[in-house]
Amino acid sequence: MSRIETGEKNIKITVETTICAPIERVWHAYTTPDDIVQWNAASDDWHTTKASVDLRVGGAFSSRMEAKDGSFGFDFAGTYTDVVPNRLIEYSFGDRAATIEFAENPEGVSVRVSFDAESTHSVEQQQAGWQAILNNFARHVEGRK
């Protein structure tokens, strides 16, 4: 499920998935650099070559994302603004913000990511890209390829 909300100032995009795994495994895979480099890509022609996580309020994170053909790369980085283990992560990146909510339910763990849209890419492209990354995350945690 995904949705787009418009406010006075910006557009907020939300993507979501449910993962059939214990909350502890979901949280660990989302917040551990060794796991992040395995799932953090929107398509098969991209990958994350390194990641760092200082999971505390004021702590920094960074993921180096690169095209596999070496044609382009960038650092996705920011600062954690709120962390509630197994429940919530909020962070800022540039002048934007994101919230990740983890909620246990009978089917597993719902992971909902809401983020401020940027103006370079269309809302649809951003939504599709972030949903693809979240889908890769779910496959990684559930052990599917």
Order of alpha helices (4+ residues) and beta strands (2+ residues): beta-beta-alpha-alpha-beta-beta-beta-beta-beta-beta-alpha
